[in-house]
Amino acid sequence: MHYRRFGRTGWQVSEIALGAWQLGADWGSVTEDEALATVRAALDRGINFIDTADVYGDGRSEQLVARAVKAHGRERVYIATKAGRRLNPHVAEGYDAPHLTGFVERSLRNLGTDRIDLLQLHCPPSAVYSQDATFAALDELVRQGKLRHWGVSVETVEEARRALAHPHLASIQIIFNIFRQKPAETLFAETAARDVAVIARVPLASGLLTGKLRRDTRFAADDHRQYNRHGEAFDVGETFSGVPFETGLDAVEELRPLVPAGASMARFALRWILMQQAVSCVIPGARNPAQAEANAAAADLPPLSEQTLAAVRSVYDRRIRPLVHARW
């Protein structure tokens, strides 16, 4: 495993981290034993950064991550969680000090700790980025010792750029993958200049970039790839990166010859993300130990050639850019 500096925090985090959404909900059933074994496998491979959220299984993911990390006994593991999506209705006005404090207190209990390493606003309404009181509340939680740092998880590049105006921002989590290349064009230079960490999420486009999905693939009823195809439950960009399923499959077939011999499509897709030095870590999810171990192995692939990068860009420009670039 290789490690990168996590912005102004100074942490050294594994460039391949673990996304724990799958361990909570929305990806089909994962048993408690499978979840604990998955986290353990990630830690065994050198992963030291785990991303979760209070709404992943209504706290289940936070609780299982905490149990697995404690049982493993690794000296330092950074756990990032998120807050805000428990609001009902999910409106900007709810991102105030009382609600944020309540969410943090609940996550502290779920994580079994007295201080959260990194709390991220969980894709809040765009108006939140103009609410100084929201960010003052986060600063106060840091002063109280309940948070070490805070960041934001955003849907769009424009939201990320607005977040950068807040001086104590530690990190931005954003969708970045072969099918969502806009951040590299319009955001990463700014995050680097401000020493803000970047967490790349949805790196495999909800499984499209594993190369294992087919037109006849069927998903469980409680899998967001079944029930959120058109944004019925949350932003459609979180499902297949907003790319129509069949279009994504066609693009994957054009990408397949670019995968180095002996590597999987998933490892190739993760290595493509790591070619961007502004990315602090990438957070592929995993439902079992084998997936966690395979994701971690992407860090060992050699850098991709300029010719390969150009070919990937060509696929994006022709097949994907018109569908997603202006939207997010």
Disulfide bonds with the S-S distance in Angstrom:
none
